[in-house]
């Protein structure tokens, strides 16, 4: 086992848990915010499982995803704004619970949790289907067009998964206000997709033809 990669993974995992915990529970002013604990569970338990699987079977993929950094300034802005949406959404959710502004019913919370888990499974399937999947926009050496499985349905199944993941999180937290804030992720990811498709069309052989064969980008018949 690669001890350095394991250590790096654990450090990032623990840092992420601390950050999310602070963003959710500090504004809530209490550890009794059960929706916050539900989010922590469905967010980090699958993350641990996925990390263990990648560490055992695809350490190079895990290393690539841990060390990914955007090179294009426009995409750095998209990543930064997405991070800001998360911060605002989590803080607002905690405040919403603390002051009882407008909490969603439990059935909505559990439905959103189910959507989140299903989206995580979808994300795992995308990782399985595409060995060239990257957190940054780039054309890698030896990369080829993937047009089978989920990639035969939409051109960007990873973004399909992340849209459902991100939009379900504020609903798990019971906050409609946070959900409205997180809707800002849609134009951001749309901007990222336009840039990514331009890079792939210019640098990846066969991608222009692939766009003609697979019409939808993210959600069949909608987007």
C-alpha atoms as one frame of an Amber mdcrd trajectory, in Angstrom:
protein
   0.000   0.000   0.000   1.201   3.497  -0.851   1.578   5.048   2.605   2.197
   8.563   1.248  -1.020   8.443  -0.802  -2.929   7.025   2.169  -1.648   9.807
   4.414  -2.535  12.482   1.857  -6.033  11.026   1.488  -6.597  10.929   5.257
  -5.382  14.491   5.725  -7.748  15.802   3.035 -10.621  13.715   4.371 -10.194
  14.937   7.943  -9.747  18.531   6.793 -12.938  18.269   4.739 -14.901  16.818
   7.653 -13.726  19.576   9.978 -14.506  22.299   7.438 -18.019  21.042   6.640
 -18.712  20.456  10.329 -17.709  24.006  11.219 -19.714  25.516   8.352 -22.858
  23.601   9.331 -22.808  23.367  13.118 -21.281  26.701  14.125 -24.079  28.743
  12.474 -26.613  26.276  13.899 -25.200  26.962  17.353 -25.779  23.360  18.420
 -24.688  19.801  17.716 -28.373  18.781  17.892 -28.846  19.740  14.236 -29.694
  16.218  13.060 -29.968  17.199   9.402 -26.340  18.291   9.625 -25.303  14.872
  10.956 -27.252  13.167   8.184 -25.392  15.218   5.582 -22.044  14.423   7.204
 -22.877  10.719   7.088 -24.028  10.473   3.480 -21.228  12.767   2.330 -18.209
  11.242   4.016 -19.056   7.537   4.447 -19.313   6.966   0.654 -16.232   9.148
   0.211 -14.248   6.871   2.527 -15.488   3.765   0.699 -14.638   5.254  -2.710
 -11.198   6.281  -1.458 -10.457   2.783  -0.181 -11.527   1.229  -3.487  -9.434
   3.671  -5.543  -6.451   3.241  -3.235  -6.599  -0.519  -3.745  -7.508  -0.682
  -7.440  -6.711   2.687  -9.055  -4.110   4.568  -6.992  -3.118   6.671 -10.002
  -6.708   7.892 -10.403  -6.895   8.735  -6.688  -3.583  10.591  -6.848  -4.703
  12.530  -9.919  -7.943  13.603  -8.258  -6.240  14.602  -5.006  -3.595  16.700
  -6.744  -5.715  18.241  -9.504  -5.337  21.989  -9.975  -6.991  24.113 -12.632
  -4.632  25.781 -15.091  -7.055  28.128 -16.859  -7.904  31.373 -15.062 -11.551
  31.220 -16.117 -11.961  27.784 -14.572 -10.207  28.878 -11.397 -12.941  31.497
 -11.086 -15.645  28.853 -11.593 -14.100  26.653  -8.879 -13.778  29.600  -6.493
 -17.389  30.705  -7.023 -18.609  27.123  -6.576 -16.757  26.979  -3.268 -18.375
  30.255  -2.224 -21.818  28.807  -3.010 -21.093  25.867  -0.722 -19.975  28.136
   2.115 -23.029  30.389   1.820 -25.399  27.441   1.458 -24.077  25.583   4.515
 -23.951  28.686   6.714 -27.476  29.681   5.685 -28.750  26.171   6.414 -27.291
  26.290   9.923 -28.811  29.697  10.581 -32.121  28.538   9.129 -32.263  25.664
  11.643 -31.077  27.841  14.528 -33.730  30.520  14.065 -36.438  28.297  12.558
 -36.981  30.421   9.468 -38.367  27.801   7.089 -37.502  24.152   7.700 -38.487
  21.530   5.147 -40.452  18.455   6.313 -38.657  15.203   7.146 -39.913  13.423
   4.026 -38.112  16.001   1.888 -34.910  15.489   3.890 -34.987  11.702   3.457
 -35.925  11.924  -0.225 -33.012  14.289  -0.834 -30.700  11.903   1.049 -31.797
   9.050  -1.239 -31.176  11.230  -4.316 -27.725  12.101  -2.962 -26.768   8.448
  -2.469 -28.063   7.451  -5.909 -26.108  10.339  -7.426 -22.976   9.155  -5.614
 -23.461   5.688  -7.147 -23.861   7.347 -10.539 -20.618   9.243  -9.949 -18.863
   5.983  -9.050 -20.076   4.423 -12.286 -18.671   7.372 -14.250 -15.284   6.864
 -12.582 -15.438   3.203 -13.571 -16.316   3.929 -17.203 -13.797   6.705 -17.872
 -10.181   6.213 -16.822  -9.363   9.665 -18.235 -11.789  11.451 -15.914 -10.126
  14.494 -14.386 -11.062  17.271 -12.006  -9.349  19.721 -14.365 -10.093  20.595
 -17.968  -7.379  19.028 -20.109  -6.671  16.530 -22.889  -4.462  13.787 -21.505
  -1.826  11.729 -23.315  -3.442   8.720 -24.929  -6.955   9.951 -24.202  -9.759
   8.741 -26.447 -13.454   9.487 -26.778 -15.656   7.386 -24.489 -19.075   6.857
 -26.082 -20.438   3.776 -24.313 -22.461   3.325 -21.121 -23.514   6.609 -19.571
 -21.423   8.468 -22.158 -23.761   7.115 -24.816 -26.659   8.909 -23.089 -25.144
  12.293 -22.170 -21.760  13.801 -22.922 -21.029  14.785 -19.318 -22.445  12.185
 -16.896 -20.023  13.354 -14.203 -21.654  16.782 -14.206 -25.084  15.158 -14.222
 -24.109  13.389 -11.004 -22.645  16.513  -9.403 -25.699  18.640 -10.224 -27.953
  16.203  -8.357 -25.393  15.810  -5.554 -24.994  19.521  -4.959 -28.683  20.435
  -5.279 -29.730  17.657  -2.899 -27.386  18.766  -0.086 -29.300  21.903   1.002
 -32.523  19.855   0.935 -30.920  17.259   3.217 -30.125  20.171   5.534 -33.789
  21.177   5.404 -33.178  24.644   4.014 -35.087  25.954   0.956 -33.101  29.196
   1.136 -29.851  27.235   0.808 -31.339  25.368  -2.144 -32.016  28.667  -3.912
 -28.424  29.719  -3.268 -27.103  26.426  -4.647 -29.068  26.900  -7.883 -26.256
  29.291  -8.775 -24.172  26.165  -9.459 -26.107  25.538 -12.688 -24.850  28.581
 -14.663 -21.356  27.993 -13.252 -21.221  24.383 -14.414 -22.709  25.403 -17.756
 -19.832  27.834 -18.240 -17.353  25.090 -17.332 -18.928  22.664 -19.789 -18.728
  25.167 -22.656 -15.028  25.667 -21.980 -14.397  21.931 -21.609 -16.179  21.096
 -24.847 -14.119  23.677 -26.708 -10.887  22.183 -25.330 -11.973  18.640 -26.207
 -13.224  19.600 -29.672  -9.919  21.303 -30.468  -7.613  18.720 -28.897  -9.309
  15.316 -28.854  -9.733  13.416 -32.105 -13.307  12.291 -32.726 -14.939  14.526
 -30.123 -16.644  16.747 -32.708 -18.335  13.676 -34.225 -19.226  12.426 -30.741
 -21.102  15.680 -30.043 -23.218  15.043 -33.125 -24.048  11.475 -32.034 -24.851
  12.288 -28.395 -27.067  15.344 -28.354 -27.562  16.043 -24.648 -24.839  17.395
 -22.384 -26.042  16.707 -18.846 -29.668  15.561 -18.528 -31.440  13.592 -21.297
 -34.164  15.542 -23.130 -33.567  18.609 -20.910 -29.958  19.839 -21.043
